[in-house]
């Protein structure tokens, strides 16, 4: 599997701003990112032969 730039893949959204001289960055998972992560967990559970998600 190739590395993925999570922002380019629309898995996260970032918001950047300055408060005075301090940079502040917020990162939030997008719907696409949440779905991709849920699929990753399903595949991981299958590979391990366990069920962790409800």
N, C-alpha and C positions, 0 to 999 in steps of 0.2 A: 504494500500500500504506500502510495506517495504522500509526502507531507502536504497538508492543506493549509492555506492561509485562511483562518477562520473568518476574518472580516470580508475577504474577497468572496468566500463561499456563502456569505450572508448567514453565518451561524451566530454572529454577535453584532451588536450595534454599539458604537462608541460615541461618547459625548465628551468633548474637551473644552475646558475654559480656564481662565485664570481668575483667581481671587487674590487681588493685590498682586504680589510677585510670585505667588505659588500656583503652579499648574495643577489642575484637578482633572482626572479622567474617570469616567464612569463607563462600565462595560456591562451590557445586558444581553442575555441569550434571546435570539429571535425565535419565532415560531419554527422556522426552518431548522435552527440549531437545536431546539428542544426535541423535534422529531428525529433528527439525526442521532442525537445522544440516546434517545429511547431505543432506536434501532440498534445502536452499538451495544446497549445493555442486553437486549434480546440475544444478539449474536454471542456475546460473552457468556451469558447463561447457558446457551446451547453448547458452546465449546467446553465449558466446565461441567456440564451435566447437572446444573443446579437451577433452582427457580428462586430468585430473590425478589422480583417485582410482583406486586399484587395483581 
